[in-house]
């Protein structure tokens, strides 16, 4: 705990305030993009990229991942991509719940 306090006091709080202001600017940019008259896919792509940048700043500085070993940072990045990919695996089931199970001509229909 002493080591963390020394790092914050030696580095100053200015870096954290700068990151916080950067996140606020990115949030304001998202607000501006939301009120532009652009296509939905373009808006999604722009908002997603800004959200990834905001999340990256928050993770790196406020959770102190910037000061950790690069191996941990790489592990967190790969694990996060794996979890997001695993979450995408369930989308076909949600569509099947919406429209029902597709039937084939050889499958008898229930009466």
Beta strands, then each sheet from edge to edge (+ up, - down):
end
